[in-house]
């Protein structure tokens, strides 16, 4: 019988396994630590708040993204909302000086300048602060999207200890019947243990006064065991805003004043009766008069006349 030749182990197979994998295999504690490290949330980087005066909150990455150029118009171009403009400027100016200020809910008619006013007030208050002798730090504007409201506590924790002061801004805020994320907002604004940070004020815009659809509130009254308590739970969120600013449909004169203001600012050589006639016809085709409709008309007019609408006029 032929003898079976025993093969000597190859050089490669005879070498001991080295590296992180071998150490993990021998050390159960290291293996558990590595698994916990993979499960741990990513380390949140400290934001560079000097990068810009405006930021957008990205919830999945827990990151503030700087906005180099904010999409806004000059506050002098916002017509027909002088009363609410003055109230919001006063509230924001107090906040910028370190004095008590209220959260603000800007609610009402579509296209009447709610979000435009927030952005314009932020710029105006910072400009006034730069001109003053107080040498105060500029306000930071942070936009949080409606779908990221549940991450608002994380945003507040990130900016709570900063030396700057922040306007956290949510545009078109509203909640539907099965949406419970409004509870996170309620706790952060007033009801939680920590509450709203002293260096933060919250501004929101909405087409709904109580941030909930009317039929949603009526449905609660009709189906709840205790209708009064159910409705109070839903609409009490709006009570967290100490400043309510209502926006209503503008008159024909106010609408034309908006158009004329844009035309003058951008030096468009068109006015008088032809401008008024065209602007009113444009509003009729849109079925409404508002600041947004006025802006859309002026954009169309400038395009037809070959005028570039630059910020410096």
C-alpha positions in Angstrom: 0.0 0.0 0.0 1.3 3.4 -1.0 2.1 5.7 1.9 0.0 8.8 2.1 2.3 11.7 1.9 1.5 14.3 4.6 1.7 17.8 3.1 3.5 20.4 5.1 1.4 23.4 5.8 2.0 26.3 3.5 3.8 29.4 4.7 0.7 31.5 4.4 -1.5 29.1 6.3 1.0 28.6 9.0 1.2 32.3 9.9 -1.0 33.4 12.8 -3.9 35.7 11.9 -3.2 39.2 12.9 -5.0 42.5 13.0 -8.3 43.8 14.4 -10.4 40.8 13.4 -8.2 38.3 15.2 -8.2 40.4 18.4 -12.0 40.8 18.2 -12.3 37.0 17.8 -10.2 36.4 20.9 -11.7 39.1 23.0 -15.6 39.0 23.5 -15.4 42.4 25.3 -13.8 44.1 22.3 -16.4 42.5 20.0 -19.3 43.9 22.1 -17.6 47.3 22.2 -17.3 47.3 18.4 -21.0 46.4 18.1 -22.0 49.2 20.4 -19.9 51.6 18.5 -21.7 50.8 15.3 -25.1 51.3 17.0 -24.1 54.6 18.6 -25.4 57.8 16.9 -22.9 59.8 14.9 -21.0 62.5 16.8 -22.6 65.9 16.1 -20.1 68.4 14.8 -20.1 71.8 16.4 -21.5 74.2 13.8 -19.5 77.1 12.5 -21.9 79.9 13.4 -19.6 82.5 11.9 -20.0 81.0 8.4 -23.3 82.9 7.8 -26.2 84.7 9.4 -28.7 82.1 8.1 -28.8 78.4 8.3 -31.0 75.4 7.3 -31.4 72.6 9.8 -30.8 69.1 8.2 -32.4 66.7 10.6 -30.9 63.3 9.4 -27.3 64.6 9.7 -28.0 66.8 12.7 -26.3 69.6 10.9 -26.7 73.3 10.3 -26.0 74.2 6.7 -25.0 77.8 6.1 -27.0 79.9 3.6 -24.7 82.3 1.8 -27.5 84.3 0.2 -31.0 84.4 1.7 -33.9 84.7 -0.7 -35.7 87.8 0.6 -36.9 91.3 -0.4 -36.3 94.6 1.4 -38.7 95.3 4.2 -39.6 98.7 2.6 -41.3 96.7 -0.3 -43.8 95.0 2.0 -47.0 97.0 1.7 -50.3 96.7 3.4 -48.9 94.9 6.5 -47.5 97.9 8.3 -49.1 97.2 11.7 -47.9 93.5 11.9 -44.5 94.6 10.5 -44.0 97.1 13.3 -45.0 94.6 16.0 -42.7 91.9 14.7 -39.8 94.4 14.4 -40.3 95.5 18.0 -40.5 92.0 19.3 -37.3 91.0 17.4 -35.4 94.1 18.4 -36.1 93.4 22.0 -34.9 89.8 21.6 -31.7 91.0 19.9 -31.0 93.2 22.8 -31.3 90.3 25.3 -34.7 91.4 26.6 -37.8 89.2 27.0 -39.6 88.4 23.7 -42.4 86.2 22.5 -42.7 83.4 20.1 -44.6 84.6 17.1 -47.3 83.0 14.9 -47.9 84.7 11.6 -51.2 83.4 10.3 -53.7 84.2 7.6 -54.2 84.8 3.9 -51.9 83.1 1.4 -49.3 85.2 -0.4 -49.5 88.2 1.9 -45.9 88.2 2.9 -45.8 86.1 6.1 -42.5 84.3 5.4 -41.1 87.4 3.5 -41.7 89.5 6.6 -39.8 87.1 8.9 -36.7 87.1 6.6 -36.9 90.9 6.0 -37.2 91.6 9.8 -34.2 89.5 10.5 -32.1 91.5 8.0 -33.5 94.8 9.1 -32.7 94.2 12.8 -29.2 92.9 12.0 -28.6 96.0 9.9 -29.8 98.3 12.7 -27.6 96.5 15.1 -24.5 96.9 12.9 -25.2 100.6 12.7 -25.6 101.0 16.5 -22.8 101.5 18.9 -23.8 98.5 21.0 -21.5 96.2 19.0 -23.9 93.3 19.5 -23.6 89.9 17.7 -25.9 89.4 14.7 -29.0 87.4 15.1 -28.9 84.0 13.4 -31.9 82.8 11.4 -32.4 79.0 11.4 -35.0 77.4 9.2 -36.5 74.1 10.2 -38.7 72.3 7.7 -42.2 71.2 8.8 -41.4 67.5 8.4 -38.4 67.9 10.8 -40.4 69.4 13.7 -39.9 66.2 15.7 -36.1 66.9 15.7 -36.6 70.4 17.2 -35.4 69.3 20.6 -32.1 68.1 19.0 -31.7 71.5 17.3 -32.4 73.4 20.5 -29.8 71.3 22.4 -27.3 72.1 19.7 -27.7 75.9 19.9 -28.6 76.2 23.6 -25.1 77.0 24.8 -24.1 79.3 21.9 -23.2 82.9 22.5 -25.4 84.0 19.5 -29.2 84.5 19.6 -31.4 82.6 17.2 -34.7 83.0 15.4 -35.8 79.4 14.6 -38.2 79.7 11.7 -40.7 77.2 10.3 -42.7 78.2 7.2 -46.2 76.9 6.5 -46.5 75.0 9.8 -49.7 72.9 10.2 -50.7 69.5 11.4 -53.1 66.9 10.2 -55.4 64.6 12.1 -53.0 61.7 12.7 -50.0 63.9 13.2 -48.6 63.8 16.8 -45.4 65.8 16.1 -47.1 68.9 17.4 -46.5 67.5 20.9 -42.7 67.9 20.5 -43.2 71.5 19.5 -45.5 72.2 22.5 -42.9 70.7 24.9 -40.0 72.7 23.5 -41.8 76.0 23.4 -43.2 76.0 26.9 -44.2 72.8 28.5 -41.0 70.7 28.8 -38.5 70.6 31.8 -35.9 72.5 29.9 -38.3 74.8 28.0 -37.2 77.2 25.2 -33.5 78.3 25.5 -33.0 81.9 26.5 -31.1 82.6 23.3 -33.9 81.2 21.0 -37.2 82.6 19.8 -39.5 80.6 17.5 -41.4 82.2 14.6 -43.8 80.2 12.5 -46.1 81.0 9.5 -49.3 79.2 8.8 -52.5 79.6 6.8 -54.4 78.3 9.9 -54.9 80.3 13.0 -54.7 77.3 15.3 -52.3 75.3 13.1 -55.0 72.7 12.5 -57.6 72.4 9.8 -61.2 73.5 10.8 -62.7 70.1 9.8 -60.1 68.4 12.0 -61.2 70.4 15.1 -64.9 69.8 14.3 -64.2 66.1 13.9 -62.6 66.0 17.4 -65.7 67.7 18.9 -68.0 65.1 17.2 -66.1 61.9 18.0 -64.2 62.5 21.3 -65.6 61.1 24.6 -64.8 64.5 26.1 -65.0 66.9 23.2 -63.9 70.0 25.1 -60.6 68.3 26.3 -59.9 66.8 22.9 -60.2 70.1 21.1 -58.1 71.9 23.8 -55.3 69.4 23.4 -55.2 70.1 19.6 -55.4 73.8 19.6 -53.4 74.6 22.7 -50.3 74.6 20.6 -51.2 78.0 19.2 -51.3 79.3 22.8 -47.5 78.8 23.0 -47.1 81.8 20.7 -47.4 85.0 22.7 -47.6 87.1 19.6 -50.3 86.4 17.0 -50.0 88.4 13.8 -53.0 88.1 11.4 -52.6 88.7 7.6 -55.7 89.4 5.6 -56.5 89.9 2.0 -55.4 93.2 0.6 -57.6 95.9 -1.0 -57.2 97.0 -4.6 -55.4 100.1 -3.5 -52.9 98.1 -1.4 -52.3 95.7 -4.2 -51.6 98.5 -6.7 -49.2 100.1 -4.1 -47.3 96.8 -3.9 -47.0 96.7 -7.7 -45.9 100.4 -7.9 -43.4 99.8 -5.1 -41.7 96.9 -7.0 -41.7 98.9 -10.3 -40.1 101.9 -8.7 -37.5 99.8 -6.8 -36.4 97.9 -9.9 -36.5 101.0 -12.1 -39.0 99.6 -14.6 -40.0 102.3 -17.0 -43.8 101.6 -17.0 -46.5 103.3 -14.9 -49.6 105.3 -14.7 -53.0 104.0 -16.0 -51.5 101.2 -18.2 -49.7 99.7 -15.2 -52.8 99.8 -13.1 -54.9 98.2 -15.8 -52.4 95.4 -16.5 -51.9 94.7 -12.8 -55.6 94.5 -12.1 -56.1 92.2 -15.1 -53.3 90.0 -13.9 -54.9 89.7 -10.5 -58.3 88.9 -12.1 -56.8 86.0 -14.0 -55.2 84.7 -10.8 -58.4 85.0 -8.8 -56.8 87.0 -6.0 -55.0 90.1 -5.0 -51.9 89.6 -2.8 -48.3 90.5 -2.5 -47.3 87.3 -4.2 -49.6 88.0 -7.2 -48.1 91.5 -7.3 -44.6 90.1 -7.4 -45.5 87.6 -10.1 -46.9 90.3 -12.2 -43.9 92.6 -11.9 -41.6 89.6 -12.8 -43.6 89.1 -15.9 -43.6 92.8 -16.7 -39.8 93.1 -16.2 -39.2 90.0 -18.4 -41.4 91.5 -21.3 -39.5 94.8 -21.1 -36.1 93.2 -20.8 -35.3 94.6 -17.4 -33.1 92.7 -15.0 -34.3 92.6 -11.4 -31.2 93.0 -9.4 -31.0 93.8 -5.7 -29.4 97.2 -6.3 -32.3 98.2 -8.5 
